[in-house]
Amino acid sequence: MTPFLAYEDKGADSSLIPLVLVHGHPFDHTMWNPQIEAFHGERRVIAPDLRGYGASPVVPGIALLSDFTQDIAALLDDLGVETFVLAGLSMGGQIAMDCYWQFGDRVRGLLLADTFPAPETPEGKAARNAMADRLLREGMRGYADEVLEKMVAPYADPAVKAHVHRMMTATPAEGAAAALRGRAERPDYRGLLSRVTVPALVVVGADDEFTPVSDAEAMHAALPDSELRVIDGSAHMPNLERPEDFNEVLRAFLKRVDSGPRP
């Protein structure tokens, strides 16, 4: 059963293509606040809270990436959004890849930020499941404290650090654990990238430790029609750490997609 997602939907319908923003783990749609504010004046911007995150329902157990994909498709159907530019960061980027796999005919442009397409290794599966167990046992705060300065760079603005930490600690442990277990079972999207027929933008923070620049370079090489942008002075969340730089490259990409052929 598809849960009813909480979401933000700003900006009037216009001739410009709507922008759909998919957040990462363990965050919520407010990680996209700088982009919502920058773009809602010119186009419709939709940013859901994924199941188990933010104000959306918690579904315990396991949440596969395909479950998130189905939720997003159902939400966009309910909102009457047929085609769109799809952007995802980290886990959200993997969900965006899954969305392209499941309903790529609706995607007009694809932004993959600080993410990677490979399946989980056996060691990675064990680590994700162990972390899920830990979060259910201990809650989110200890994990949030440990990874904060990898999610964003140690030199990030204190207000950005506070926002990221607040999102992580507010995430229900049951939702985060379900996503970790599902992400451990994700498919291999590497072959998919070579079949993407729409313009793509690959963005990565120069100091990202989770998904380094080399991962972004490999995706860029695999995608038939892509641009690669490395955001200096940022780690895993360049959209928050360097929003002006991130928005500049996103705006140029959206302009290109808007001016392209209509399906």
C-alpha positions, 0 to 999 in steps of 0.5 A, a space after each residue: 500500500 502506498 503511503 500518503 506522502 507529505 510534500 511541498 508544492 510551490 510555484 504556479 504551473 507555467 510553460 516551464 517543466 516542473 522540477 521534482 526534488 528527491 532528498 537523501 538519507 536521513 533527511 527530509 524535503 527541507 534539504 532542498 530549501 535553497 533550491 525551492 526558494 530559488 526556482 519556485 518563482 519561475 516553475 513548479 517545484 515539488 519536494 516530497 518527504 519520502 516514506 519514513 522521513 519528515 512528515 510522511 508516514 513511517 513504514 517499518 521493516 524494509 523500504 526498497 528503492 522501488 517502493 520510494 519510486 512507486 510513492 513518487 509516481 503516485 504522488 505525481 499522478 495525484 498532482 497531475 504532473 505528467 513530465 518533469 525534471 528529476 533531481 536526487 541527491 545521495 540515496 535520492 539520486 539512486 531513487 531518481 535512477 530507479 524512477 528513470 528505470 521504471 518510468 523514464 518516459 516521464 523524465 525530461 532531464 535528470 540531475 544526479 548529485 553526490 550519488 553512485 549507481 553500483 549495487 551494494 557489496 556483501 560487506 556493505 550489506 552487512 554494514 547497512 543492516 548493522 546500522 539499521 539495528 543500531 538505529 532501532 536500538 539507540 536512536 538517531 542522535 549518536 549517528 548524527 553526531 558521528 557523520 555530521 562533518 562527513 555529510 557537510 564539510 567541517 568548514 561548512 557554515 554553522 547554520 548549515 551544520 545545524 540544519 543538517 543535524 536537525 534533519 538527521 535527529 528528527 528522522 524516525 529511527 524506524 524509517 531510517 532503518 527500513 531505508 537502510 535495509 532496502 538500500 542494501 538490496 538495491 539493483 545495479 544501475 550502471 547499465 541503465 546510465 548508458 541507456 538514458 536518453 535525456 540530458 543529465 547533470 552530474 554534480 558532486 562536492 569536491 570534498 565529498 567522502 561518501 561519493 567522491 569525485 571519481 564516482 561522479 566522473 564514472 557516471 558522467 562517462 557512462 551517460 550519453 548526454 551529460 555535464 559534470 560539475 564539481 562544486 568547490 568548498 563543499 562535501 556531500 551536500 553542495 546544494 546546502 553548503 554552496 547553494 549559489 554555486 549549485 543553483 547556478 549550474 542547475 539553472 543552466 541545466 534547466 534552461 537547456 532542458 526547457 529549450 530542448 525538443 518536447 516529447 
